[in-house]
Amino acid sequence: MLIALLTLFPEAIESYLRASILGIAGQKGLVDVRLVNFRDFTRDRHRTVDDRPFGGGPGMVLKPEPIFDCVEWLEREHGSFRRILLTPDGEPFGQTKAAELTSEERILMLCGRYEGFDERIREELQWDEISIGDFILAGGELPALAITEAIARLVPGVLGDERSAELESFQHGGGLDYPHYTRPRVWRGKRVPEVLLNGDHGAIDAWRAETSRTRTAERRPDLS
Ligand SMILES: C[S@@+](CC[C@H](N)C(=O)[O-])C[C@H]1O[C@@H](n2cnc3c(N)ncnc32)[C@H](O)[C@@H]1O
């Protein structure tokens, strides 16, 4: 899978891509994340990517031309991409969407900045417009990384143990995860639940299913 992140700040993303799961996904050749700076597609002396909003008001707006030239170049080089535009007024992102996106061969994500995009960028191309929550960040780089990592973890072969992704919160539209414990068996007087220590896997599965159900009902009744 090829994921292209279109950003004005590739240096803000680079080191994260080399670490941990995304680093492993890259080394194994399973998810190739490329950073593309759309400022490189400007044609003027000042390499201008933004301009003042028509109608007045604060901030700057991203211009259409460099972004279009960048997307067209990418698609000429590699073929068509599933296009994601990161925006707070987009569809809320979740695990179901992450799972759906794992079937794509090529995805590009456009990271906004400043006040956002000239509306014609949104109208002229087919995008999935995605938000990562009801809050405002300075740019789309963190949302793009969050979505990239959520997708990459689900690509077969990326995680050491495939069951990790299967058993997690939200997977398959499901509820929350069950509680986890490791050594020591007793810590500050708190004991690990006895059921996890006796090797009875039927009882362990039942306990996990029940704690997952209770936790979901208490914390996220909307998922129950
Ligand atoms: C400062 S924000 C623009 C906010 C925009 N004027 C608004 O009120 O919705 C700049 C860029 O950051 C990204 N961004 C900020 N918050 C986001 C979120 N919750 N989800 C996805 N992208 C976000 C988008 O790419 C956005 O264009």
Ligand as a Chemical Component Dictionary entry (heavy atoms), coordinates in Angstrom:
data_LIG
# 
_chem_comp.id                   LIG 
_chem_comp.type                 NON-POLYMER 
_chem_comp.pdbx_formal_charge   0 
_chem_comp.three_letter_code    LIG 
# 
loop_
_chem_comp_atom.comp_id 
_chem_comp_atom.atom_id 
_chem_comp_atom.alt_atom_id 
_chem_comp_atom.type_symbol 
_chem_comp_atom.charge 
_chem_comp_atom.model_Cartn_x 
_chem_comp_atom.model_Cartn_y 
_chem_comp_atom.model_Cartn_z 
_chem_comp_atom.pdbx_ordinal 
LIG C1  C1  C 0  -6.832  25.692 11.797 1  
LIG S1  S1  S 1  -7.533  24.376 10.860 2  
LIG C2  C2  C 0  -8.811  25.188 9.940  3  
LIG C3  C3  C 0  -10.093 25.235 10.708 4  
LIG C4  C4  C 0  -11.285 25.702 9.873  5  
LIG N1  N1  N 0  -11.196 27.101 9.597  6  
LIG C5  C5  C 0  -12.571 25.408 10.625 7  
LIG O1  O1  O 0  -13.022 26.262 11.387 8  
LIG O2  O2  O -1 -13.109 24.285 10.492 9  
LIG C6  C6  C 0  -6.315  24.060 9.647  10 
LIG C7  C7  C 0  -6.317  22.661 9.074  11 
LIG O3  O3  O 0  -6.026  21.729 10.093 12 
LIG C8  C8  C 0  -6.654  20.474 9.805  13 
LIG N2  N2  N 0  -7.488  20.112 10.972 14 
LIG C9  C9  C 0  -7.641  20.825 12.102 15 
LIG N3  N3  N 0  -8.447  20.189 12.973 16 
LIG C10 C10 C 0  -8.810  19.033 12.386 17 
LIG C11 C11 C 0  -9.643  17.942 12.771 18 
LIG N4  N4  N 0  -10.275 17.928 13.942 19 
LIG N5  N5  N 0  -9.788  16.905 11.911 20 
LIG C12 C12 C 0  -9.160  16.907 10.705 21 
LIG N6  N6  N 0  -8.376  17.925 10.280 22 
LIG C13 C13 C 0  -8.198  18.956 11.096 23 
LIG C14 C14 C 0  -7.454  20.672 8.525  24 
LIG O4  O4  O 0  -6.693  20.170 7.435  25 
LIG C15 C15 C 0  -7.611  22.179 8.469  26 
LIG O5  O5  O 0  -7.774  22.642 7.144  27 
# 
loop_
_chem_comp_bond.comp_id 
_chem_comp_bond.atom_id_1 
_chem_comp_bond.atom_id_2 
_chem_comp_bond.value_order 
_chem_comp_bond.pdbx_ordinal 
LIG C1  S1  SING 1  
LIG S1  C2  SING 2  
LIG S1  C6  SING 3  
LIG C2  C3  SING 4  
LIG C3  C4  SING 5  
LIG C4  N1  SING 6  
LIG C4  C5  SING 7  
LIG C5  O1  DOUB 8  
LIG C5  O2  SING 9  
LIG C6  C7  SING 10 
LIG C7  O3  SING 11 
LIG C7  C15 SING 12 
LIG O3  C8  SING 13 
LIG C8  N2  SING 14 
LIG C8  C14 SING 15 
LIG N2  C9  SING 16 
LIG N2  C13 SING 17 
LIG C9  N3  DOUB 18 
LIG N3  C10 SING 19 
LIG C10 C11 SING 20 
LIG C10 C13 DOUB 21 
LIG C11 N4  SING 22 
LIG C11 N5  DOUB 23 
LIG N5  C12 SING 24 
LIG C12 N6  DOUB 25 
LIG N6  C13 SING 26 
LIG C14 O4  SING 27 
LIG C14 C15 SING 28 
LIG C15 O5  SING 29 
# 
